[in-house]
Amino acid sequence: MAAKATGFPYTLTITLPLPSIHLASSALRTLEVDTELSPFVQRDFELVAPSASSETETQKMEIEEGEKSVLKTTYRATTNRMLRVAVNGFMESLGVVLGVMQELDVDVLEMDQSHEE
């Protein structure tokens, strides 16, 4: 993998399925604002379709934009400790974002349910 060649041998990918593209893109925009503080850690975000989590890049490009409701976050770090510290911070931020969505985005959740009926 290219990450090993560039000095970031420790990687972790977190996939978070959300109920809608709206919530997934809101989470992405909120979380990507905070850059990684350490130069020893790199993070990338991507929205993918639920079934595309394990598919190839070519297959992912064929999926409609409206189907991408999974937030995929990939971390790369120089050491396992740096990876753990970065991911712990990310999980705290993610908990806050999901808590706010649960409390304040009720109308969007209700709208998603009405479209399913």
For each residue, the residues with C-beta under 8 A, 3 or more apart:
1: 4 5 11
2: 5 6
3: 6 8 9 11 76
4: 1 8 9
5: 1 2
6: 2 3
7: 78
8: 3 4 11 42 76 77 78
9: 3 4 78
10: 76 77 78 79 80 82 83
11: 1 3 8 74 75 76 77 83
12: 74 75 83 87
13: 72 73 74 75
14: 72 73 74 75 87 90
15: 48 53 70 71 72 73
16: 27 70 71 72 73 94
17: 50 69 70
18: 23 24 27 69 70 71
19: 23 69 109 112
20: 23 24 69 108 112
21: 24 25 47 65 66 67 68 69
22: 25 26 108 112
23: 18 19 20 26 27 69 101 105 108
24: 18 20 21 27 28 47 68 69 70 71
25: 21 22 28 29 47
26: 22 23 29 30 101 105
27: 16 18 23 24 30 31 71 94 97 98 101
28: 24 25 31 32 45 47 71
29: 25 26 32 33
30: 26 27 33 97
31: 27 28 34 45 71 73 90 93 94 97
32: 28 29 45
33: 29 30
34: 31 93
35:
36: 41 42 43 86
37:
38: 41 82 85 86
39:
40: 77 78 79 82
41: 36 38 75 76 77 78 82 83 86
42: 8 36 75 76 77
43: 36 73 74 75 76 86 90
44: 73 74
45: 28 31 32 71 72 73
46: 71 72 73 74
47: 21 24 25 28 68 69 70 71 72
48: 15 52 53 60 63 68 70 72
49: 52 60 63 64 67 68 69 70
50: 17 53 67 69 70
51: 55
52: 48 49 55 59 60 63 68 70
53: 15 48 50 70 72
54:
55: 51 52 59 60
56: 59 60
57: 60 61
58: 61 62
59: 52 55 56 62 63
60: 48 49 52 55 56 57 63
61: 57 58
62: 58 59
63: 48 49 52 59 60 67 68
64: 49 67 68
65: 21 68
66: 21
67: 21 49 50 63 64
68: 21 24 47 48 49 52 63 64 65
69: 17 18 19 20 21 23 24 47 49 50
70: 15 16 17 18 24 47 48 49 50 52 53
71: 15 16 18 24 27 28 31 45 46 47
72: 13 14 15 16 45 46 47 48 53
73: 13 14 15 16 31 43 44 45 46 90
74: 11 12 13 14 43 44 46
75: 11 12 13 14 41 42 43 83 86 87 90
76: 3 8 10 11 41 42 43 83
77: 8 10 11 40 41 42 80 82 83 86
78: 7 8 9 10 40 41 82
79: 10 40 82 83
80: 10 77 83 84
81: 84 85
82: 10 38 40 41 77 78 79 85 86
83: 10 11 12 41 75 76 77 79 80 86 87
84: 80 81 87 88
85: 38 81 82 88 89
86: 36 38 41 43 75 77 82 83 89 90
87: 12 14 75 83 84 90 91
88: 84 85 91 92
89: 85 86 92 93
90: 14 31 43 73 75 86 87 93 94
91: 87 88 94 95
92: 88 89 95 96
93: 31 34 89 90 96 97
94: 16 27 31 90 91 97 98
95: 91 92 98 99
96: 92 93 99 100
97: 27 30 31 93 94 100 101
98: 27 94 95 101 102
99: 95 96 102 103
100: 96 97 103 104 105
101: 23 26 27 97 98 104 105
102: 98 99 105
103: 99 100 106
104: 100 101
105: 23 26 100 101 102 108 109
106: 103 109 110
107: 110 111
108: 20 22 23 105 111 112
109: 19 105 106 112 113
110: 106 107 113 114
111: 107 108 114 115
112: 19 20 22 108 109 115 116
113: 109 110 116 117
114: 110 111 117
115: 111 112
116: 112 113
117: 113 114
